[in-house]
Amino acid sequence: MAIDLDRDTVVATFHRITVRFSPMVLEVFDLHRQRRWWSKEAGGQLFAKIDGGVWFVQSATGPRSTDRRGRFHFWPDRRSEQLEINQHFASGFHYVGDWHTHPQDIPSPSASDILSIESVVKESTLHTPGLLLCIIGLAPFPAGLYTSYHAG
């Protein structure tokens, strides 16, 4: 996987998928970085328009008031997430993964982060071959953005 800056967009390339994050999505990520020692983790879902092997991630939801958040944890409100999936799908967007923050410069997933996204892949009815996991750190993009792809 490679992450590059392409004008105002971040592009991640996986085996057969190119992911383009819109500037609006990057703004959501940037807004919720854990810049202060008291900042809580934040997170949400990612929605994209899909054209063949290119995923145009144009919407990032969250965090929600009903999520459970702390300095080193984020547990989303799954009922609210399903409503977001239904609403976005009705507008032609596909659910393509999850995002959350970590209070570290160069973010890396915890074991529970990996288990969580793999569980979502296994338990969900997907319209994609897999899902993205994005973790937002403190460093500027692309170094401050961890992105991985998890297939079913």
N, C-alpha and C positions, 0 to 999 in steps of 0.2 A: 504494500500500500504506500502511496506517495501523496503528500499534501502540498499544494502549491497555491500561491496567490496569483490570481488572474484578473487584473484590473481591480474591481471592487468585490470580487467573489473569491471564495476559497473553493478549490477543486480537489477532491479526493478521488483517487483511482484505485479500484480493487480489481480482482481477476477479470470480470466481464462487465463491471459497472463503473460508470463515472458519476460522481456525486458533485453537484454544483450548489453551494450554499449562497442564497441571495444576500445582498447587503442588509436587508431587513432582519433576516435570521441572525446574522452576525451581530447586529445591534442588540437583539434580545440576549444573546450570549454575553456580550460585553456589559450590558446593563446589570447583569446578575453575578458578575465575578465577585469572589469573596475577598475584597480588598482590605477589609478591616478585621481585626482579631475577633470581633463579635459577630461578624457576618455568618449567616446560616447558609447551608447548602441550598441551592435552588435547582429546579429541574422541570421537565415537561416532555412533550412529544414533538416529533418532527413529521411534517406532511409535505408531500411532493407531487408534482406533475411528472409523469413518466413518459418518456419518448424512447422506446427501444431500450438500449443499455444506458441511457442518461437519465438520472434522477435530478430534477430541479427542485431542491428543498426551498420552499417559499413561505413556510409557516412554522413557527416554533411556539408552542403553547406553554403556559405555566410561568411561574409557580402559581398554585391555587391556594386560597386561604384554608382549604380543607386538607392540604398535604401536611405530613408531619416532618418538620425540619429541625436540624440542629447543626452545630459547627461541623460535625463529621458524619452526618447521616441525612438522607432524604428518602422518605417513603411516600410515594404519590397516592392520591385518592383514586383508586382504580375505577370506581363508578363514574367519577367526573371524566376520567380518561376515556372511558367507553363512549360517553356522550360526545366528547370532542371528535373521536374517530367517526361516529355516525354523522355528525354535522359536516365534517370536512369531506367525507366520502360523498355525501349528497351534493357537494359543490365541485366534485371531480378531483379531489385530492386523495392520495393514498397515504396511509400511515406507514412510515418507513423507519421508525426507530424512536429512541429516547435520548435525552440529553440531561446532564446535570453538572454541577460545579464541584470542584475540589479546591481546597485552600493550599495549593502548591503551584510553583511556577510552571513546571512542565508536568501536566497531569498524566497519571497512569491509573488503570482500573484496579480496584481491589478485587479480591476473590469473590466477594458478594456481588459486586457490579457485574462480573462475568456470569455468575450463576443466575442473577436476576434477568439479564437480557436473554440468556439461553432458555430460561423458563418461559419467558414471554413468547419466544419463537416457537417452542414446542406446544404451548397451550393455546395459541391463537390461530384463528382462521385468517391466513394472510393472502393478500393479492400480489405479493412479491415473493421472490425466492428466499428472502432473508431480511434481517433488520440491521440498522446502524446503532451503534452506541457511541455517543459523543460526550466527552468530558472536557469542561472548560476550566483551564487553569488561569494563573495570573499573568503569564508572559504574553506578549502580543502574538497574534495569529501570524503564521501557522503554528509556531512552536507551542503556543498555549492552547492548542486544540488537539485532543486525542480523538481519533476516529477509528472504529473497527467495524467490520461486517461479520454478521453471524447468520449462517445458513441453517435451514431446517434439516 
